[in-house]
Amino acid sequence: MGKPEFVNSMEMRVRRNLEVDPSQDEQLGIAVTFIGLRLVKEARAPLPLWRFSQRLAAEAGVRSSADLARLSDSVKLLLIKTNHPRLAVTQSSSTPGVGYVYDRADPETWPVKSSR
């Protein structure tokens, strides 16, 4: 059984926005995880997705031609696809650039949940 169409669509959006070849997916996921966990650890708090995306691009030496919302959306989709056991992104909104990146293993970096 193949992947659902929406998954294929997400993958294409990630590749198009980050200009990534399908053969580089695994390497990109490993690199993002390695750098991302360090960024979250340094912040000692959940990082807003847009700030995480900016810092990730700067750390990787990438100059993206995409605007920040598109870059953040691509990073969010990549983190969802990678599904790392520690590095995670909130998915409470489909709005580009909205969310927080955190370490599932470190409660100090978890996003605060509202009591409502």
C-alpha positions in Angstrom: 0.0 0.0 0.0 1.4 3.4 -1.0 1.5 6.6 1.0 -1.6 8.7 1.2 -1.8 11.5 -1.3 -1.5 14.3 1.3 1.8 12.8 2.5 3.2 12.8 -1.0 1.9 16.4 -1.3 3.7 17.5 1.9 6.9 15.8 0.8 6.8 17.7 -2.5 6.2 21.0 -0.7 9.2 20.4 1.6 11.5 19.5 -1.3 10.3 22.5 -3.4 10.7 25.0 -0.6 14.1 23.7 0.6 15.3 22.7 -2.9 16.0 19.1 -1.7 16.4 16.1 -3.9 14.4 13.0 -2.7 17.7 11.1 -2.3 18.8 13.6 0.3 15.7 13.1 2.6 17.4 10.9 5.2 20.6 13.0 5.4 18.5 16.2 5.8 16.5 14.6 8.6 19.6 13.6 10.5 21.2 17.0 10.1 18.0 18.9 11.1 17.7 16.6 14.2 21.3 17.0 15.2 21.3 20.8 14.9 17.7 21.2 16.2 18.2 19.3 19.4 21.2 21.5 20.1 19.3 24.7 19.4 16.4 23.6 21.7 18.9 22.6 24.4 20.6 26.0 24.2 17.3 27.8 24.5 16.1 25.7 27.4 12.6 26.4 26.3 10.3 25.6 23.3 11.4 27.6 20.3 8.9 29.4 18.1 8.9 27.7 14.8 9.9 30.8 12.8 12.9 31.5 15.2 13.9 27.8 15.0 13.8 28.0 11.2 15.9 31.1 11.1 18.5 29.7 13.5 18.5 26.3 11.7 19.1 28.0 8.3 21.9 30.1 9.8 23.5 27.1 11.5 23.4 25.1 8.3 24.8 28.0 6.3 21.7 28.0 4.1 20.5 31.1 2.4 16.9 30.4 1.5 15.2 32.3 -1.2 11.9 31.4 0.5 10.2 33.9 2.8 10.2 33.1 6.5 6.7 31.7 6.5 7.5 29.3 3.7 10.7 28.3 5.2 9.0 27.7 8.6 6.3 25.7 6.9 8.9 23.5 5.2 10.8 23.0 8.4 7.5 22.1 10.2 6.7 19.5 7.5 10.2 18.1 7.6 10.0 17.7 11.4 6.6 16.0 11.1 7.9 13.7 8.3 11.1 12.8 10.2 9.1 11.9 13.3 12.1 11.8 15.5 11.5 10.3 19.0 12.9 13.5 20.7 12.7 16.5 18.4 9.1 17.5 17.8 6.9 20.4 16.6 3.5 21.4 17.7 0.8 20.9 15.1 -2.0 22.9 16.6 -2.3 25.1 13.5 -2.0 24.7 9.8 -1.0 28.4 9.5 2.5 28.6 8.0 5.2 29.5 10.5 3.1 28.8 13.5 4.2 26.3 16.1 6.9 25.5 18.7 9.8 23.1 18.4 10.8 21.2 21.6 12.6 18.1 22.9 10.1 15.4 24.0 12.6 14.1 26.5 13.2 17.4 28.3 10.1 18.8 30.1 11.7 22.2 30.4 11.4 22.6 26.6 7.8 21.5 26.4 5.3 24.1 25.2 2.9 25.3 27.9 -0.6 23.9 27.6 -3.5 26.1 28.4 -5.9 25.0 31.2 -8.8 25.7 28.9 
